[in-house]
Amino acid sequence: MNRTQLKRSSILRMALAGSETMYPDGHGETFILRAVRIGAVVALYWFVSITMVFLNNYLLDNRELDAPLFVTFYQCLVTVGLCWLMQLLSKVCPGLIDFPSVKFDLKTSREVLPLSIVFISMITFNNLCLKHVGVAFYTVGRSLSTVFNVLLSYIILKQTTSLQAIMCCGSY
């Protein structure tokens, strides 16, 4: 048996045997439970992301509502409200919900401002794009952003990317 097979078999044995990771409070979590939790989070993200694309397409395709910037503003406002709600729920039910506290710090706000502007611009341009093109073309464009990230990281930042990542980008 070569080294790669040995690693894989030991990982599989660990998963099936229920090797536990201990938390500071003393209870453990098996490898399979962690894998299921990660899979559920990824599936939930996928579901919410696709739902938001179709919901935005429905809202922005509506001829009576021609307000893509208002839709973006409202989505950001709801996000802030949900963060405050999650913070409140994490204080009421600390064992059930873990969410960091939301504090306003002027220094941190100034440091994060460029990133916030880029993020809000991204959402705004996504909504504007979705208003003028169909979901299929929008999804292809969004998928190609990974390819352009790798390409521009190499050109601008001089960062190399692994061969496996480049091969994945080539499959687009």
C-alpha positions in Angstrom: 0.0 0.0 0.0 1.5 3.4 -1.0 1.5 6.4 1.3 -1.5 8.1 -0.3 -3.6 5.0 0.2 -2.4 4.7 3.7 -3.4 8.3 4.5 -6.8 7.8 2.9 -7.4 4.5 4.8 -6.5 6.1 8.1 -8.8 9.0 7.4 -11.6 6.6 6.5 -10.9 4.5 9.6 -10.9 7.6 11.8 -14.2 8.7 10.3 -15.9 5.3 10.8 -14.4 4.7 14.2 -15.9 8.0 15.4 -12.7 9.8 16.4 -13.8 12.8 18.4 -12.7 16.4 18.5 -13.1 17.8 22.0 -14.5 21.3 22.6 -13.4 23.4 25.6 -16.7 22.6 27.4 -15.9 18.9 27.3 -18.3 17.5 24.8 -17.0 15.9 21.6 -18.0 15.9 18.0 -17.3 13.0 15.7 -15.7 13.4 12.2 -18.9 12.3 10.5 -21.0 14.7 12.5 -18.6 17.5 11.5 -18.8 16.4 7.9 -22.6 16.4 7.9 -22.7 19.8 9.6 -20.3 21.3 6.9 -22.3 19.7 4.2 -25.5 21.1 5.6 -24.0 24.6 5.8 -22.8 24.4 2.2 -26.2 23.1 1.0 -28.0 25.9 2.9 -25.6 28.5 1.4 -26.3 27.1 -2.1 -30.0 27.2 -1.5 -30.0 30.7 -0.2 -27.7 31.9 -2.9 -29.8 30.4 -5.7 -33.1 31.6 -4.1 -31.7 35.2 -3.9 -30.7 35.2 -7.5 -34.2 34.1 -8.6 -35.9 36.5 -6.2 -33.7 39.4 -7.4 -34.4 38.4 -11.0 -38.2 38.4 -10.2 -38.0 41.8 -8.5 -35.8 43.5 -11.0 -37.6 42.0 -14.0 -40.8 43.7 -12.8 -41.6 46.6 -15.1 -43.6 48.4 -12.4 -40.7 48.4 -9.9 -37.7 50.0 -11.6 -35.5 50.5 -8.5 -32.4 48.3 -8.5 -30.6 50.6 -6.2 -33.4 50.6 -3.7 -33.5 46.8 -3.8 -29.8 46.8 -3.0 -30.2 49.3 -0.2 -33.1 47.3 1.3 -31.1 44.1 1.2 -28.2 45.7 3.0 -30.6 47.2 5.6 -32.2 43.8 6.2 -28.7 42.2 6.6 -27.8 44.8 9.3 -31.2 44.1 11.0 -30.6 40.3 10.9 -27.1 40.8 12.4 -28.6 42.8 15.3 -31.3 40.1 15.7 -28.7 37.3 15.8 -26.6 39.3 18.3 -29.7 39.6 20.5 -30.6 35.9 20.1 -27.0 34.9 20.9 -27.3 36.8 24.2 -30.7 35.3 25.1 -29.8 31.7 24.0 -25.9 31.5 24.3 -25.8 27.7 24.1 -27.9 27.5 20.9 -26.7 30.5 18.9 -23.1 31.8 18.6 -22.8 35.2 17.0 -20.2 37.9 17.6 -21.3 41.1 19.2 -22.0 44.1 16.8 -20.1 47.1 18.0 -19.5 50.4 16.2 -15.9 51.5 16.3 -14.9 54.6 14.2 -11.3 53.4 13.7 -12.4 49.9 12.5 -15.1 51.5 10.3 -12.5 53.7 8.6 -10.3 50.7 8.0 -13.1 48.6 6.6 -14.7 51.3 4.5 -12.9 50.5 1.2 -14.0 46.8 1.6 -17.5 47.9 2.4 -17.7 50.1 -0.7 -16.4 47.3 -2.9 -18.9 44.9 -1.4 -21.9 47.2 -1.8 -20.7 48.0 -5.4 -20.6 44.3 -6.1 -24.1 43.8 -4.9 -25.3 46.8 -6.8 -23.7 45.7 -10.1 -24.9 42.2 -9.6 -28.5 43.5 -9.3 -28.0 45.8 -12.3 -26.6 42.9 -14.3 -29.5 40.7 -13.3 -32.0 43.4 -14.3 -30.6 43.5 -17.9 -29.6 39.8 -18.5 -31.2 36.5 -17.7 -30.4 34.2 -14.8 -28.4 31.8 -17.0 -26.0 34.4 -18.4 -25.7 36.0 -14.9 -24.7 32.6 -13.4 -22.1 32.0 -16.2 -20.7 35.5 -15.5 -20.6 34.9 -11.8 -18.8 31.5 -12.3 -16.2 33.2 -14.5 -15.3 35.6 -11.7 -13.2 32.8 -10.2 -11.3 32.4 -13.4 -10.6 36.1 -13.6 -9.6 36.2 -9.9 -6.9 33.6 -10.6 -5.8 35.4 -13.7 -5.7 38.9 -12.2 -4.0 37.6 -9.0 -1.2 36.4 -11.2 -1.0 39.5 -13.4 -1.5 42.2 -10.7 -0.3 40.6 -7.5 2.2 38.1 -9.0 0.7 35.3 -6.9 0.9 31.8 -8.4 -2.0 29.3 -8.1 -1.7 25.6 -7.7 -2.0 23.4 -10.8 -5.1 21.7 -9.3 -6.9 25.1 -9.0 -5.9 26.1 -12.5 -7.3 22.8 -13.8 -10.6 23.4 -12.0 -10.8 26.8 -13.6 -10.1 25.2 -17.0 -13.2 23.0 -16.5 -15.5 26.1 -16.7 
